């Protein structure tokens, strides 16, 4: 058997940073994520630099920020992943057996991009079609962006979440034991529809839920610069929900996370039985978050905390040893671009000569050997500049800008520009964004100043072309969650 370390990368889809019990959420059940946190490193300031699915996953695969690899939405035809220089391709070249199971959301769907083998969500639906007695998944009509809660139309053992865990276990049981392995286990939840299996919904029935936050700039949807509201108007209109409706949305969202967590228990238990915990690194994160009603907003894309701040945990090999990093916390700024160099370092694998990389080694960051002073983000017409204290966000439609002191205000409830505070920091962040956008020849910079590229759409205009994520049971695909 190989003594080189194995690596399992576990990702969820649309999971916020504040949804792990061990890290402070007293409303959610996450025993196995707690186990990862208690036995590993928790990264308290992990961000996605482009909070939508396809760009974020491309960043994991190529170690580049979305504005550098050129893919900043889910429909852009740019091929952002080089299979020779991808995370999977480099590990395959280094002698690893590489497998992906679950949601990858690559474009095109069936591109392996360096993996030896992938099983994606399409394969789950193909499997279910062969066994009609198991039921029809998502036979409830909810779309892939709608926030209204629902209940799964199949039992847990036939659910997509369970299938992803079982396909991962099947790989562990049938792998080539002569080689180390890299397994990417991609859960599709808690991305909408929020339709947990009934047993998980019942866990949260009537449970107390944290209220959405609002700030001095977001007491109602009309107060918010409308460019930042476009994803909400387009995808879900959660601002129309009443307080009890939002509590039920949160219950369903938490239930989806708990369902993933309990299925992770099956995966970890099988690893322990097979002796794999001794020599396997486990990395857990998400592609982006979910606003979940905070500031009357829903969905992702924008750079407020609920959307861009994500969970990130790394558990080193070993079960009961005195590994000094167990239960530790890293408060440095990290991001999804850091996954590639971290995995390559663990594997002792080389990057492709000359291939650019924006990431740093997460283990070095945890030990204070690497540090990121500034993180830039860009997604569609939304921009972020972040340092250890402040976050600046800019929407180029309408040239709307906001700034927050995250050290003192972690949920962005006090907006600094409107209050006339921290003007030196504001000038610094504007300058950093102007410099980067000017290099891109972005039309949001003109004569050395940030300018509007057009007026934000009105709510009526956005709703006229909204995309609730309709997918029928006749043609499920890689984005059918």
C-alpha positions as CSV (number, residue, x, y, z in Angstrom):
1,X,0.0,0.0,0.0
2,X,1.2,3.5,-0.7
3,X,2.4,5.6,2.2
4,X,2.0,8.9,0.4
5,X,-0.9,10.8,1.9
6,X,-4.4,10.6,0.5
7,X,-6.5,13.7,0.1
8,X,-10.3,14.0,0.2
9,X,-11.8,17.4,-0.8
10,X,-15.4,17.7,0.4
11,X,-17.4,20.6,-1.0
12,X,-21.0,21.7,-0.5
13,X,-22.9,24.2,-2.6
14,X,-24.1,27.5,-1.3
15,X,-23.2,27.0,2.4
16,X,-22.7,30.1,4.5
17,X,-19.7,30.5,6.8
18,X,-21.8,30.5,10.0
19,X,-23.4,27.1,9.7
20,X,-21.2,24.9,11.9
21,X,-22.2,24.2,15.5
22,X,-18.6,23.9,16.8
23,X,-17.8,27.4,15.4
24,X,-20.6,29.1,17.2
25,X,-24.0,28.3,15.6
26,X,-26.2,27.1,18.4
27,X,-29.2,26.4,16.1
28,X,-27.8,23.8,13.8
29,X,-26.8,20.1,14.1
30,X,-23.4,19.4,12.6
31,X,-21.7,16.6,14.6
32,X,-19.3,15.5,11.8
33,X,-18.3,19.0,10.7
34,X,-17.7,19.6,14.4
35,X,-15.4,16.5,14.4
36,X,-13.5,18.0,11.5
37,X,-13.2,21.3,13.3
38,X,-12.2,19.8,16.6
39,X,-9.5,17.6,15.0
40,X,-8.2,20.2,12.5
41,X,-7.8,23.8,11.5
42,X,-10.7,26.1,11.1
43,X,-10.2,29.1,8.8
44,X,-12.4,31.9,10.1
45,X,-11.8,34.3,7.1
46,X,-12.3,32.1,4.1
47,X,-13.8,33.7,1.0
48,X,-14.8,32.9,-2.5
49,X,-13.6,35.5,-5.0
50,X,-16.5,34.9,-7.3
51,X,-19.6,33.7,-5.5
52,X,-21.3,31.6,-8.1
53,X,-20.9,27.9,-9.0
54,X,-18.9,27.5,-12.2
55,X,-16.2,30.2,-11.6
56,X,-15.7,29.1,-8.0
57,X,-15.1,25.5,-9.0
58,X,-12.8,26.6,-11.8
59,X,-10.8,28.5,-9.2
60,X,-10.5,25.3,-7.1
61,X,-9.2,23.5,-10.1
62,X,-6.7,26.0,-11.4
63,X,-5.7,28.1,-8.3
64,X,-6.5,31.4,-10.1
65,X,-8.9,34.1,-9.1
66,X,-11.9,34.3,-11.4
67,X,-10.9,37.7,-12.8
68,X,-7.6,36.1,-13.8
69,X,-8.9,32.9,-15.3
70,X,-11.6,34.8,-17.2
71,X,-14.7,33.0,-16.1
72,X,-17.0,35.1,-14.0
73,X,-20.5,33.7,-14.5
74,X,-22.1,30.3,-15.1
75,X,-22.6,30.7,-18.8
76,X,-19.4,32.2,-20.1
77,X,-17.9,30.0,-22.9
78,X,-14.3,30.6,-21.8
79,X,-12.5,27.4,-21.1
80,X,-10.9,28.2,-17.7
81,X,-9.4,24.8,-16.8
82,X,-6.3,23.3,-18.4
83,X,-6.4,19.6,-17.7
84,X,-2.6,19.5,-17.8
85,X,-2.3,22.2,-15.1
86,X,-5.5,21.5,-13.1
87,X,-5.5,20.2,-9.5
88,X,-6.7,16.8,-10.7
89,X,-4.4,16.7,-13.7
90,X,-1.3,17.6,-11.7
91,X,-2.1,15.0,-9.0
92,X,-2.8,12.4,-11.7
93,X,0.6,13.2,-13.2
94,X,2.1,12.8,-9.7
95,X,0.8,9.2,-9.5
96,X,-2.4,9.8,-7.6
97,X,-5.6,7.9,-8.4
98,X,-8.0,10.8,-9.0
99,X,-11.8,10.5,-8.7
100,X,-14.7,13.0,-8.6
101,X,-18.1,12.0,-7.2
102,X,-21.1,14.4,-7.1
103,X,-21.5,18.0,-8.2
104,X,-18.6,19.3,-10.2
105,X,-20.5,21.8,-12.5
106,X,-17.7,21.8,-15.1
107,X,-18.4,23.1,-18.6
108,X,-19.0,20.9,-20.5
109,X,-20.4,18.6,-17.9
110,X,-18.5,15.5,-18.9
111,X,-15.1,17.1,-19.2
112,X,-12.8,15.2,-16.8
113,X,-10.3,18.1,-16.7
114,X,-7.5,15.8,-15.4
115,X,-9.5,13.4,-13.3
116,X,-9.2,9.7,-14.2
117,X,-12.9,9.2,-13.6
118,X,-15.9,11.4,-12.7
119,X,-19.4,10.6,-11.6
120,X,-21.6,13.6,-11.7
121,X,-25.2,14.5,-10.8
122,X,-26.4,13.3,-14.2
123,X,-25.3,9.8,-13.2
124,X,-27.5,9.9,-10.1
125,X,-30.6,10.7,-12.3
126,X,-29.6,8.0,-14.8
127,X,-29.4,5.6,-11.8
128,X,-32.8,6.7,-10.5
129,X,-34.4,6.3,-13.9
130,X,-33.4,2.6,-13.9
131,X,-35.1,2.0,-10.5
132,X,-38.5,3.7,-10.7
133,X,-39.7,2.0,-7.5
134,X,-37.3,4.3,-5.6
135,X,-39.4,7.3,-6.5
136,X,-38.9,10.4,-8.7
137,X,-36.4,13.0,-7.2
138,X,-37.6,16.6,-7.1
139,X,-41.1,15.7,-8.2
140,X,-42.4,18.9,-6.4
141,X,-41.9,21.6,-8.9
142,X,-39.6,23.8,-7.0
143,X,-36.9,25.5,-9.1
144,X,-33.2,25.5,-8.5
145,X,-33.1,29.1,-7.2
146,X,-36.4,29.4,-5.4
147,X,-36.3,29.9,-1.6
148,X,-39.6,28.4,-0.7
149,X,-39.0,25.3,1.5
150,X,-40.1,21.9,0.3
151,X,-39.7,18.2,1.2
152,X,-37.8,15.6,-0.8
153,X,-39.9,13.4,-2.9
154,X,-37.6,10.4,-2.2
155,X,-36.5,8.7,1.0
156,X,-33.1,9.4,2.4
157,X,-31.5,6.2,1.1
158,X,-32.5,7.2,-2.4
159,X,-31.6,10.9,-2.1
160,X,-28.9,12.7,-4.1
161,X,-27.0,13.5,-0.9
162,X,-26.9,9.9,0.1
163,X,-25.8,8.8,-3.4
164,X,-22.9,11.2,-3.4
165,X,-21.7,9.8,0.0
166,X,-22.2,6.2,-1.2
167,X,-20.4,6.7,-4.5
168,X,-17.5,8.2,-2.6
169,X,-17.5,5.1,-0.3
170,X,-17.6,2.8,-3.3
171,X,-14.5,4.4,-4.7
172,X,-12.6,3.9,-1.4
173,X,-13.6,0.3,-1.4
174,X,-12.6,-0.4,-5.0
175,X,-9.6,1.9,-5.5
176,X,-6.1,0.9,-6.5
177,X,-4.5,0.4,-3.1
178,X,-1.0,0.6,-4.7
179,X,-1.5,4.4,-5.3
180,X,-2.4,7.3,-3.1
181,X,-5.8,8.9,-4.0
182,X,-7.3,12.3,-4.4
183,X,-11.1,12.2,-4.1
184,X,-13.4,15.2,-4.6
185,X,-16.7,14.6,-3.0
186,X,-19.1,17.3,-4.2
187,X,-22.5,17.6,-2.4
188,X,-25.1,19.7,-4.3
189,X,-26.9,21.0,-1.2
190,X,-27.8,23.2,0.5
191,X,-28.2,24.9,-2.9
192,X,-32.0,25.4,-3.6
193,X,-34.4,23.9,-3.7
194,X,-34.4,23.7,0.1
195,X,-36.0,20.2,0.1
196,X,-34.5,18.0,2.8
197,X,-35.8,14.5,3.4
198,X,-38.7,14.5,5.9
199,X,-36.7,13.1,8.8
200,X,-34.4,16.1,8.6
201,X,-37.2,18.6,8.3
202,X,-38.7,17.1,11.4
203,X,-35.5,17.7,13.3
204,X,-36.0,21.4,12.9
205,X,-39.8,21.5,13.2
206,X,-40.7,24.4,15.4
207,X,-37.0,25.0,16.2
208,X,-35.9,28.5,17.1
209,X,-33.9,30.1,14.3
210,X,-31.6,33.1,14.2
211,X,-33.3,36.2,12.8
212,X,-31.9,37.7,9.6
213,X,-29.7,40.7,10.2
214,X,-30.3,44.1,8.9
215,X,-28.2,47.3,9.1
216,X,-28.4,51.0,9.2
217,X,-28.3,50.8,5.4
218,X,-30.8,47.9,4.9
219,X,-33.8,48.4,7.1
220,X,-35.9,47.7,4.0
221,X,-35.1,46.7,0.5
222,X,-35.7,50.2,-0.9
223,X,-32.8,51.6,1.2
224,X,-30.3,49.3,-0.5
225,X,-28.5,50.5,-3.7
226,X,-30.7,48.6,-6.2
227,X,-27.7,47.1,-8.1
228,X,-27.0,44.9,-5.1
229,X,-30.7,43.7,-5.1
230,X,-30.7,42.4,-8.7
231,X,-29.8,38.8,-7.8
232,X,-32.6,38.7,-5.2
233,X,-35.1,40.0,-7.7
234,X,-33.9,37.7,-10.4
235,X,-33.7,34.4,-8.4
236,X,-36.0,34.3,-5.4
237,X,-37.6,37.6,-4.1
238,X,-37.1,36.6,-0.5
239,X,-37.7,40.3,0.5
240,X,-41.4,39.4,0.0
241,X,-41.3,36.8,2.8
242,X,-42.7,37.4,6.3
243,X,-40.7,36.6,9.4
244,X,-42.2,33.1,9.9
245,X,-41.7,32.3,6.3
246,X,-38.0,33.2,6.6
247,X,-37.7,31.0,9.7
248,X,-39.1,28.1,7.7
249,X,-36.7,28.8,4.9
250,X,-33.8,28.7,7.4
251,X,-35.1,25.5,9.0
252,X,-35.1,23.8,5.6
253,X,-31.7,25.2,4.7
254,X,-30.2,24.0,8.0
255,X,-31.9,20.6,7.5
256,X,-30.2,20.2,4.1
257,X,-26.8,20.9,5.8
258,X,-27.6,18.5,8.6
259,X,-28.5,15.8,6.0
260,X,-25.1,16.3,4.4
261,X,-23.4,16.2,7.8
262,X,-25.0,12.9,8.8
263,X,-24.1,11.4,5.5
264,X,-20.5,12.5,6.1
265,X,-20.7,10.4,9.1
266,X,-21.1,7.3,6.9
267,X,-18.1,8.4,4.8
268,X,-15.9,9.0,7.8
269,X,-17.0,5.8,9.5
270,X,-16.1,3.7,6.5
271,X,-12.7,5.5,6.3
272,X,-12.0,4.6,9.9
273,X,-13.0,1.0,9.4
274,X,-10.6,0.8,6.4
275,X,-7.8,2.4,8.3
276,X,-7.8,5.4,6.0
277,X,-7.9,8.2,8.6
278,X,-4.3,7.4,9.5
279,X,-3.0,8.7,6.2
280,X,-5.7,10.9,4.7
281,X,-6.1,14.7,4.8
282,X,-9.7,15.9,4.7
283,X,-10.4,19.4,3.4
284,X,-14.0,20.8,3.6
285,X,-15.3,24.0,2.0
286,X,-18.1,25.4,-0.1
287,X,-18.1,27.2,-3.5
288,X,-20.1,30.2,-2.1
289,X,-22.6,31.2,0.5
290,X,-26.3,32.2,0.7
291,X,-27.7,35.6,1.9
292,X,-30.7,33.7,3.5
293,X,-32.7,36.9,4.1
294,X,-29.9,38.9,5.7
295,X,-30.4,42.6,4.7
296,X,-33.6,41.5,3.0
297,X,-31.5,39.7,0.3
298,X,-31.3,36.1,-1.0
299,X,-29.0,34.0,-3.1
300,X,-25.3,34.7,-4.0
301,X,-23.2,36.7,-6.5
302,X,-22.8,39.8,-4.3
303,X,-19.9,40.2,-1.9
304,X,-21.7,40.6,1.4
305,X,-20.8,38.2,4.1
306,X,-23.6,35.7,3.7
307,X,-22.8,35.2,0.0
308,X,-19.0,35.4,-0.1
309,X,-17.8,34.2,3.3
310,X,-17.5,30.4,3.3
311,X,-16.6,27.6,5.7
312,X,-13.1,26.0,5.4
313,X,-11.8,23.2,7.5
314,X,-8.7,21.0,7.2
315,X,-8.2,17.9,9.3
316,X,-4.7,16.3,9.2
317,X,-4.2,12.5,9.1
318,X,-4.4,10.4,12.3
319,X,-7.1,9.7,14.7
320,X,-6.0,10.2,18.3
321,X,-2.4,11.6,18.0
322,X,-1.1,14.8,19.5
323,X,-1.1,16.7,16.2
324,X,-0.6,20.3,17.4
325,X,-2.9,21.8,14.7
326,X,-5.9,19.9,16.1
327,X,-8.6,22.3,17.2
328,X,-6.7,25.3,16.0
329,X,-8.0,28.4,14.2
330,X,-6.5,30.5,11.5
331,X,-7.8,34.1,11.2
332,X,-5.8,35.1,8.1
333,X,-7.5,35.8,4.8
334,X,-7.7,32.7,2.7
335,X,-9.7,31.8,-0.4
336,X,-10.6,29.0,-2.8
337,X,-7.5,29.6,-4.9
338,X,-5.5,28.3,-2.0
339,X,-6.9,24.7,-2.3
340,X,-4.7,23.8,-5.3
341,X,-1.3,24.8,-3.8
342,X,-2.3,23.2,-0.5
343,X,-3.1,19.9,-2.0
344,X,0.0,19.9,-4.2
345,X,2.1,20.6,-1.1
346,X,0.5,17.7,0.8
347,X,1.1,15.4,-2.1
348,X,4.6,16.6,-2.8
349,X,3.6,17.3,-6.3
350,X,4.9,20.1,-8.5
351,X,3.0,22.8,-10.3
352,X,3.3,22.9,-14.0
353,X,6.4,25.0,-14.9
354,X,5.4,28.6,-15.5
355,X,1.7,28.1,-14.7
356,X,0.4,31.1,-12.8
357,X,-1.2,30.6,-9.4
358,X,-2.9,33.1,-7.1
359,X,-3.2,30.8,-4.1
360,X,-1.1,30.2,-1.0
361,X,-0.5,27.1,1.0
362,X,-3.3,27.0,3.7
363,X,-1.0,25.0,6.1
364,X,1.6,27.7,5.8
365,X,-1.1,30.3,6.5
366,X,-2.1,28.4,9.6
367,X,1.4,28.4,10.9
368,X,2.0,32.1,10.1
369,X,4.4,31.4,7.3
370,X,2.2,32.8,4.5
371,X,-0.1,35.8,4.7
372,X,-2.5,37.5,2.3
373,X,-2.8,41.3,2.9
374,X,-5.5,42.0,0.3
375,X,-8.1,39.9,-1.4
376,X,-9.9,41.1,-4.5
377,X,-13.1,39.6,-5.8
378,X,-15.1,40.1,-9.0
379,X,-18.4,38.5,-10.1
380,X,-20.4,39.9,-13.0
381,X,-20.6,43.7,-12.2
382,X,-19.8,43.2,-8.5
383,X,-16.4,43.9,-6.9
384,X,-14.8,43.4,-3.5
385,X,-11.5,44.5,-1.9
386,X,-10.8,43.0,1.6
387,X,-8.1,43.3,4.2
388,X,-7.7,42.2,7.7
389,X,-10.1,44.9,9.0
390,X,-12.2,46.4,6.2
391,X,-14.3,45.3,3.3
392,X,-15.1,47.5,0.4
393,X,-17.8,46.5,-2.2
394,X,-18.6,48.2,-5.4
395,X,-21.4,47.6,-8.0
396,X,-20.4,49.1,-11.3
397,X,-24.0,49.6,-12.4
398,X,-24.9,52.8,-10.7
399,X,-21.4,53.1,-9.2
400,X,-22.8,52.1,-5.8
401,X,-20.2,51.5,-3.0
402,X,-20.2,50.5,0.6
403,X,-17.5,49.8,3.2
404,X,-17.6,47.9,6.5
405,X,-15.3,47.3,9.5
406,X,-15.6,43.5,9.7
407,X,-13.4,43.4,12.8
408,X,-16.0,45.3,14.8
409,X,-19.0,44.6,12.6
410,X,-18.9,41.0,11.3
411,X,-22.4,41.1,9.9
412,X,-22.1,44.4,8.1
413,X,-24.7,46.3,10.0
414,X,-22.9,49.7,10.0
415,X,-22.0,51.2,6.6
416,X,-19.0,53.5,6.9
417,X,-19.2,55.6,3.7
418,X,-22.6,56.9,4.5
419,X,-21.5,57.6,8.0
420,X,-18.5,59.6,6.7
421,X,-16.0,57.3,8.7
422,X,-12.6,55.9,7.8
423,X,-12.0,58.1,4.8
424,X,-8.3,57.1,4.5
425,X,-9.3,53.4,4.2
426,X,-11.9,54.3,1.6
427,X,-9.4,56.1,-0.5
428,X,-7.0,53.1,-0.2
429,X,-9.6,50.6,-1.3
430,X,-10.9,52.7,-4.2
431,X,-7.3,53.1,-5.4
432,X,-6.7,49.4,-5.2
433,X,-9.8,48.6,-7.2
434,X,-9.1,51.3,-9.8
435,X,-5.6,50.0,-10.4
436,X,-6.8,46.4,-11.0
437,X,-9.8,47.4,-13.2
438,X,-7.6,49.8,-15.2
439,X,-5.3,46.9,-15.9
440,X,-8.3,44.9,-17.1
441,X,-9.4,47.9,-19.3
442,X,-12.7,47.6,-17.4
443,X,-15.2,50.3,-18.5
444,X,-16.0,51.0,-14.8
445,X,-12.7,53.0,-14.7
446,X,-12.4,56.3,-16.6
447,X,-9.8,59.0,-16.2
448,X,-8.6,57.3,-13.0
449,X,-12.0,57.2,-11.4
450,X,-14.7,54.6,-10.7
451,X,-17.7,55.4,-12.9
452,X,-21.1,53.8,-13.6
453,X,-21.3,51.5,-16.6
454,X,-25.1,52.0,-16.7
455,X,-28.1,52.3,-14.5
456,X,-29.2,49.3,-12.4
457,X,-32.3,47.6,-13.7
458,X,-35.6,48.3,-11.9
459,X,-37.2,45.5,-9.9
460,X,-39.8,45.2,-12.6
461,X,-37.2,44.9,-15.4
462,X,-35.3,42.2,-13.5
463,X,-38.4,40.2,-12.6
464,X,-39.5,40.2,-16.3
465,X,-36.4,38.1,-17.1
466,X,-36.0,36.3,-13.8
467,X,-34.7,32.7,-13.6
468,X,-36.2,30.7,-10.7
469,X,-34.2,27.7,-11.9
470,X,-37.0,25.7,-13.5
471,X,-36.0,22.1,-14.3
472,X,-38.5,19.3,-14.9
473,X,-38.1,15.7,-13.9
474,X,-38.0,14.7,-17.5
475,X,-34.6,16.3,-18.1
476,X,-32.6,16.6,-14.9
477,X,-29.0,17.6,-15.3
478,X,-25.9,18.8,-13.5
479,X,-27.6,21.7,-12.0
480,X,-30.6,19.8,-10.7
481,X,-30.1,19.7,-7.0
